[in-house]
Amino acid sequence: MDLLFINAISCAGNKHYRMKMKQKCLAATITIVLLTLPFLSIHCFADGYVFSYQLLNHPDGSTYYNLNVAVSESLYEYYLGKNHGMSSNNDFAKFVTPYALKPISDSLEEVYSDDEDFVNGVLMIVHQIPYEVTVPTKYPVETICLNKGDCDLFSLIAASIIKARGLDVVLLYYEGESHMNIGVNLSHVPNDAREQAHYVTHDNVHYYMAECTGGDWQNGWRIGECPTSLENAPVQVVTLENCEQTTLGQVSASYHTLSPSTISISIEQSFLIQGSTITLSGKLTPALQNRIVTVYVRINVSPWTAVGSTMTDSNGDFGYAWSAETSGIYEVRVGWSGDDNYAGADSQIQTLTVLSMFFILILGMTTVLGCVGLAVFLMSKRAKPSMPEPQPPEIPS
């Protein structure tokens, strides 16, 4: 009976011990995973950003449109990494990006043939973005993706879309009021303004005011209308000669739901010597021909930059090569902006290491010295005279 009792206690003790060991192993495993996570590079396909804006065919119209705008993750991060510094108010112009927002402009042209109606359509879009005081100044793609902004950010979006249409547009900055809107040179005096049309004159050109803030997109400000607080306020006209002329990526825009797409990337090498050529290939699905694919690179955790672009062939395949002039850890991905049928897509991120010539030189010298040292050691060991082994003394007979 005592033996059975002792065995029962022993079994219970062993079970408790095994349970404690399992708990310790689980805790150790979790700890290792948590400690390792910061050093892992986990990448997935980015869904990007999709927003929908309502439009009327006319400020007093009754026909509604729904414009879908999609922005790829790579395009957003590209603008996120650009220089946001400003040395004067004239630097606001660099944040105007007509090419990047041209698909929105092209979509609006399908509805609005008159330039006044076109500008009022643009105002309907920016009046739907929630207002929030935002610093520092951001590029239009950033504001669209964040879906919030203030007067200057809304004005930069509006000016970008209007300039992409080919209209003469300026930024109007009221420093005393800490406010910004835009001015547009129209082909005629605004017909839909609900008051006498307001404008500013610069270089003998009339620029009709367009207020970009306000949350009521259906009944909001129209071009030619001016807030009372700004009627006599001093204003600085910021012209857009220094706006962004072109870029490698664009948003996509369409009046119907954009279908998804995917894009892949493959890099032949994992290690390269500085100055060598990096070669990549990939495929766009669906297989669309003559679509622009942008190559983005980040070196040593620096901001993403666009190094170039290529075109897809009839099978949706593409390739690209460029020289690795800087050593370091390269992260590479590709993206395409989409079109009026498909939303843009980004590839997975591929990582490769580019070794500097100095590192290769040091490695080569170290290898040579190591080989020389080993050879000297072996030769010295071979040249060393062998000592005869001591013999046991002879036993006298």
VMD Tcl script that draws the C-alpha trace (Angstrom):
set ca {
  {0.00 0.00 0.00}
  {2.84 2.39 0.90}
  {4.59 1.52 -2.37}
  {1.47 2.33 -4.38}
  {1.11 5.63 -2.53}
  {4.73 6.53 -3.23}
  {4.33 5.63 -6.91}
  {1.19 7.80 -7.15}
  {3.02 10.74 -5.63}
  {5.94 10.17 -7.99}
  {3.67 10.09 -11.06}
  {1.87 13.25 -9.96}
  {5.20 14.94 -9.38}
  {6.48 13.91 -12.80}
  {3.27 15.17 -14.45}
  {3.58 18.50 -12.66}
  {7.25 18.69 -13.63}
  {6.48 17.99 -17.30}
  {3.75 20.62 -17.27}
  {6.13 23.20 -15.81}
  {8.75 22.32 -18.39}
  {6.21 22.73 -21.21}
  {5.22 26.13 -19.84}
  {8.87 27.17 -19.63}
  {9.52 25.98 -23.20}
  {6.47 27.85 -24.46}
  {7.54 31.00 -22.64}
  {11.06 30.66 -24.04}
  {9.68 30.15 -27.56}
  {7.46 33.23 -27.30}
  {10.39 35.26 -25.95}
  {12.63 34.17 -28.82}
  {9.95 35.05 -31.38}
  {9.36 38.46 -29.83}
  {13.08 39.19 -29.73}
  {13.51 38.03 -33.32}
  {10.57 39.90 -34.86}
  {12.33 43.28 -35.05}
  {15.07 41.68 -37.15}
  {12.77 39.87 -39.58}
  {11.81 41.43 -42.90}
  {8.17 40.52 -43.45}
  {6.58 41.90 -46.60}
  {3.20 41.41 -48.22}
  {1.24 42.79 -51.10}
  {-0.02 46.27 -50.25}
  {-3.69 46.99 -50.81}
  {-3.08 50.70 -51.28}
  {-5.72 53.35 -50.69}
  {-9.10 53.70 -52.39}
  {-11.44 56.67 -51.90}
  {-14.76 57.59 -53.43}
  {-15.93 61.14 -54.18}
  {-19.38 62.25 -55.22}
  {-19.93 64.76 -58.00}
  {-22.80 66.68 -59.57}
  {-22.88 67.42 -63.27}
  {-23.42 71.10 -62.36}
  {-23.48 73.07 -59.08}
  {-27.29 73.15 -59.37}
  {-27.50 69.85 -61.25}
  {-29.31 66.63 -60.43}
  {-27.08 64.00 -62.06}
  {-24.73 62.30 -59.62}
  {-21.42 60.63 -60.32}
  {-19.20 58.54 -58.09}
  {-15.48 58.93 -58.78}
  {-13.21 56.20 -57.36}
  {-9.59 57.17 -56.79}
  {-6.91 54.60 -55.91}
  {-3.36 55.26 -54.71}
  {-0.72 52.55 -54.47}
  {1.29 52.16 -51.28}
  {4.54 52.70 -53.18}
  {3.36 56.04 -54.61}
  {2.28 57.22 -51.16}
  {5.61 56.25 -49.59}
  {7.49 57.86 -52.47}
  {5.92 61.25 -51.69}
  {6.26 60.59 -47.97}
  {10.03 60.39 -48.48}
  {10.36 63.55 -50.59}
  {11.73 66.79 -49.23}
  {9.04 68.74 -47.33}
  {11.21 71.68 -46.32}
  {10.32 75.27 -47.22}
  {12.50 78.37 -47.25}
  {9.80 80.81 -48.45}
  {6.12 80.95 -49.39}
  {7.08 80.46 -53.03}
  {8.09 76.91 -52.12}
  {4.41 76.01 -51.89}
  {4.63 75.58 -55.66}
  {6.80 72.46 -55.38}
  {3.93 70.64 -53.66}
  {1.70 71.01 -56.74}
  {1.84 67.69 -58.65}
  {-0.19 67.85 -61.88}
  {1.12 64.65 -63.46}
  {0.47 62.48 -60.40}
  {-3.20 63.57 -60.28}
  {-3.79 63.75 -64.04}
  {-6.06 60.65 -64.07}
  {-8.46 62.57 -61.80}
  {-8.35 65.53 -64.17}
  {-8.98 63.26 -67.17}
  {-11.99 61.71 -65.44}
  {-13.46 65.12 -64.64}
  {-13.06 66.19 -68.27}
  {-15.41 63.35 -69.22}
  {-18.17 65.15 -67.31}
  {-17.22 68.83 -67.48}
  {-16.39 70.38 -70.85}
  {-16.68 73.98 -69.59}
  {-13.71 75.22 -67.55}
  {-15.93 76.83 -64.89}
  {-17.85 73.59 -64.38}
  {-14.56 71.71 -64.27}
  {-13.19 73.90 -61.45}
  {-16.44 73.60 -59.51}
  {-16.15 69.82 -59.89}
  {-12.66 69.98 -58.40}
  {-14.00 72.04 -55.49}
  {-16.66 69.38 -54.86}
  {-13.87 66.82 -54.39}
  {-11.73 68.82 -51.95}
  {-14.84 69.90 -50.00}
  {-15.37 66.21 -49.12}
  {-12.01 65.75 -47.39}
  {-12.32 66.20 -43.59}
  {-10.72 69.39 -42.25}
  {-7.89 69.13 -39.73}
  {-5.03 71.54 -39.13}
  {-1.97 69.74 -40.49}
  {1.76 70.48 -40.41}
  {4.10 70.31 -42.14}
  {2.87 70.91 -45.69}
  {2.16 67.67 -47.53}
  {2.00 66.56 -51.14}
  {-1.48 65.96 -52.61}
  {-1.02 62.16 -52.72}
  {-0.26 62.19 -48.99}
  {-3.36 64.28 -48.21}
  {-5.58 62.00 -50.28}
  {-4.24 58.91 -48.51}
  {-4.54 60.45 -45.04}
  {-8.02 61.75 -45.96}
  {-7.63 64.91 -43.93}
  {-5.99 68.29 -44.24}
  {-6.44 72.05 -44.10}
  {-6.65 75.02 -46.44}
  {-3.19 74.82 -47.98}
  {-3.33 71.05 -48.51}
  {-6.77 71.28 -50.16}
  {-5.52 74.13 -52.34}
  {-2.52 72.06 -53.46}
  {-4.80 69.19 -54.52}
  {-7.15 71.52 -56.39}
  {-4.29 73.36 -58.12}
  {-2.71 70.04 -59.17}
  {-5.91 68.74 -60.79}
  {-6.69 72.08 -62.48}
  {-3.15 72.51 -63.81}
  {-3.27 68.95 -65.17}
  {-6.27 70.13 -67.22}
  {-4.03 72.81 -68.75}
  {-5.71 75.79 -67.04}
  {-3.77 78.76 -65.68}
  {-3.98 78.44 -61.89}
  {-2.13 80.10 -59.00}
  {-2.01 79.73 -55.23}
  {-3.37 82.66 -53.20}
  {-1.70 82.96 -49.81}
  {-3.13 85.33 -47.16}
  {-0.29 85.49 -44.65}
  {-2.16 87.77 -42.25}
  {-5.06 85.33 -42.17}
  {-2.87 82.21 -42.23}
  {-5.03 81.01 -45.09}
  {-4.70 79.76 -48.66}
  {-7.01 79.22 -51.61}
  {-6.51 79.32 -55.37}
  {-7.12 81.59 -58.33}
  {-8.02 80.35 -61.83}
  {-7.96 82.21 -65.12}
  {-11.22 81.21 -66.84}
  {-12.34 81.66 -70.41}
  {-15.33 83.69 -69.17}
  {-16.70 85.39 -66.09}
  {-18.14 82.76 -63.70}
  {-21.85 82.26 -64.39}
  {-22.68 80.16 -61.33}
  {-21.22 82.41 -58.62}
  {-24.01 83.42 -56.22}
  {-22.47 86.86 -55.80}
  {-20.37 89.26 -57.80}
  {-17.35 87.27 -58.97}
  {-14.15 88.06 -57.07}
  {-10.72 87.92 -58.63}
  {-7.15 89.06 -58.13}
  {-5.03 90.53 -60.90}
  {-1.46 89.37 -61.47}
  {0.58 90.31 -64.55}
  {-2.62 91.74 -66.10}
  {-4.41 88.39 -65.76}
  {-7.67 87.95 -63.81}
  {-7.57 84.95 -61.47}
  {-11.00 84.13 -60.06}
  {-10.95 83.05 -56.45}
  {-11.84 79.46 -55.54}
  {-12.18 78.62 -51.84}
  {-11.11 75.03 -51.15}
  {-12.29 74.59 -47.55}
  {-15.80 73.75 -46.43}
  {-17.57 70.48 -45.70}
  {-20.73 70.97 -47.78}
  {-19.70 69.69 -51.19}
  {-23.15 70.15 -52.76}
  {-23.69 73.73 -51.60}
  {-20.13 74.81 -50.89}
  {-17.99 77.57 -52.31}
  {-18.00 78.01 -56.09}
  {-15.36 79.67 -58.21}
  {-15.73 83.45 -58.05}
  {-17.11 83.40 -54.50}
  {-14.99 84.81 -51.69}
  {-15.26 84.54 -47.87}
  {-15.99 87.95 -46.34}
  {-12.83 87.84 -44.21}
  {-10.70 87.68 -47.36}
  {-12.35 90.36 -49.48}
  {-9.84 93.06 -48.55}
  {-7.06 90.93 -47.12}
  {-3.54 91.33 -48.57}
  {-2.70 88.33 -50.73}
  {0.48 86.87 -52.20}
  {0.15 85.25 -55.61}
  {2.29 82.11 -55.87}
  {2.75 81.08 -59.48}
  {3.46 77.48 -60.41}
  {6.47 77.56 -62.71}
  {8.33 75.53 -60.08}
  {5.68 72.89 -59.58}
  {6.55 69.23 -60.13}
  {6.70 68.73 -63.88}
  {6.58 64.95 -64.02}
  {6.95 61.87 -61.89}
  {7.05 58.13 -62.44}
  {3.75 57.28 -60.74}
  {0.12 58.36 -60.87}
  {-3.11 57.72 -59.03}
  {-5.87 55.84 -60.84}
  {-9.41 57.16 -61.22}
  {-12.65 55.77 -62.63}
  {-16.42 56.16 -62.38}
  {-16.83 52.41 -61.92}
  {-15.37 50.06 -59.32}
  {-11.72 49.40 -60.01}
  {-10.79 45.74 -60.37}
  {-7.77 44.46 -58.41}
  {-4.43 43.67 -60.02}
  {-1.16 42.13 -58.87}
  {2.46 42.62 -59.84}
  {5.43 40.39 -59.06}
  {9.18 40.96 -58.90}
  {12.22 38.69 -59.09}
  {15.89 39.66 -58.69}
  {18.57 37.28 -59.91}
  {21.25 38.19 -57.36}
  {21.37 38.35 -53.57}
  {24.90 39.80 -53.34}
  {26.60 42.23 -55.70}
  {29.79 44.27 -55.86}
  {29.41 48.05 -55.95}
  {29.16 49.23 -59.54}
  {27.58 46.00 -60.76}
  {24.25 45.87 -62.56}
  {21.06 44.94 -60.73}
  {18.66 43.07 -62.99}
  {15.02 42.42 -62.12}
  {12.02 40.97 -63.89}
  {8.36 40.56 -63.10}
  {4.82 40.19 -64.34}
  {1.65 42.26 -64.22}
  {-1.63 40.38 -63.78}
  {-3.87 40.70 -65.72}
  {-1.50 40.65 -68.69}
  {-1.77 44.24 -69.89}
  {0.56 45.56 -72.56}
  {2.36 48.93 -72.58}
  {1.71 49.67 -68.92}
  {4.29 51.72 -67.05}
  {5.98 49.90 -64.17}
  {7.94 52.05 -61.71}
  {10.99 50.73 -59.86}
  {11.39 51.98 -56.28}
  {14.54 51.52 -54.19}
  {15.40 52.14 -50.56}
  {19.06 51.93 -49.46}
  {20.00 51.43 -45.80}
  {16.49 52.38 -44.60}
  {16.59 55.71 -46.46}
  {13.35 57.09 -47.99}
  {12.01 55.32 -51.07}
  {13.14 56.79 -54.38}
  {12.04 56.03 -57.93}
  {15.07 54.95 -59.95}
  {13.30 54.43 -63.27}
  {10.46 52.81 -65.14}
  {9.84 50.17 -67.78}
  {6.95 48.90 -69.92}
  {5.09 45.61 -69.95}
  {5.00 43.45 -73.06}
  {2.01 41.62 -74.56}
  {2.20 38.99 -71.79}
  {2.40 41.54 -68.98}
  {6.10 40.72 -68.46}
  {8.77 43.36 -67.87}
  {12.44 43.73 -67.01}
  {14.72 46.49 -65.78}
  {18.44 46.94 -65.03}
  {20.46 49.69 -63.39}
  {23.87 50.14 -61.80}
  {24.34 49.83 -58.04}
  {26.53 52.88 -57.41}
  {26.14 52.82 -53.62}
  {26.99 49.99 -51.26}
  {24.56 48.85 -48.58}
  {21.36 46.90 -48.05}
  {18.95 47.47 -50.95}
  {15.20 47.04 -50.71}
  {13.57 46.95 -54.14}
  {9.96 46.84 -55.26}
  {7.93 47.72 -58.32}
  {4.52 49.24 -58.70}
  {2.10 50.34 -61.37}
  {-0.48 53.07 -60.96}
  {-3.49 51.34 -62.45}
  {-5.87 52.72 -65.07}
  {-9.58 53.42 -65.44}
  {-10.32 49.69 -65.13}
  {-7.79 48.37 -62.63}
  {-6.45 49.68 -59.34}
  {-2.67 49.92 -59.10}
  {-0.59 47.35 -57.27}
  {2.78 46.95 -55.57}
  {5.07 43.93 -55.55}
  {6.66 42.24 -52.62}
  {9.90 43.82 -51.41}
  {13.11 42.06 -52.40}
  {16.34 42.57 -50.44}
  {19.91 42.34 -51.72}
  {23.34 43.35 -50.43}
  {25.77 45.48 -52.43}
  {29.34 45.17 -51.12}
  {31.72 48.10 -51.42}
  {34.99 47.82 -53.35}
  {36.85 48.74 -50.15}
  {35.25 45.79 -48.36}
  {36.14 43.47 -51.23}
  {39.73 44.80 -51.19}
  {40.08 44.26 -47.44}
  {38.52 40.81 -47.74}
  {40.93 39.95 -50.56}
  {43.94 41.20 -48.63}
  {42.84 39.30 -45.52}
  {42.44 36.13 -47.55}
  {45.88 36.52 -49.16}
  {47.55 37.22 -45.81}
  {45.78 34.25 -44.29}
  {46.97 31.99 -47.09}
  {50.54 33.30 -46.79}
  {50.49 32.80 -43.03}
  {49.19 29.25 -43.41}
  {51.85 28.47 -46.02}
  {54.64 29.84 -43.80}
  {53.33 27.80 -40.88}
  {53.22 24.60 -42.90}
  {56.69 25.20 -44.36}
  {58.20 25.93 -40.96}
  {56.63 22.82 -39.54}
  {57.99 20.73 -42.40}
  {61.51 22.25 -42.10}
  {61.75 21.65 -38.35}
  {64.14 18.68 -37.66}
  {62.49 15.75 -36.04}
  {63.85 14.71 -32.65}
  {64.42 10.99 -32.16}
  {62.15 9.44 -29.68}
  {63.86 8.47 -26.45}
  {64.56 4.74 -26.20}
  {64.26 2.80 -22.95}
  {67.57 1.93 -21.34}
  {69.06 -1.42 -22.11}
  {68.97 -3.94 -19.33}
  {72.51 -5.26 -18.67}
  {72.85 -8.94 -19.23}
}
mol new
graphics top color blue
foreach p $ca { graphics top sphere $p radius 0.5 }
foreach p [lrange $ca 0 end-1] q [lrange $ca 1 end] { graphics top cylinder $p $q radius 0.2 }
display resetview
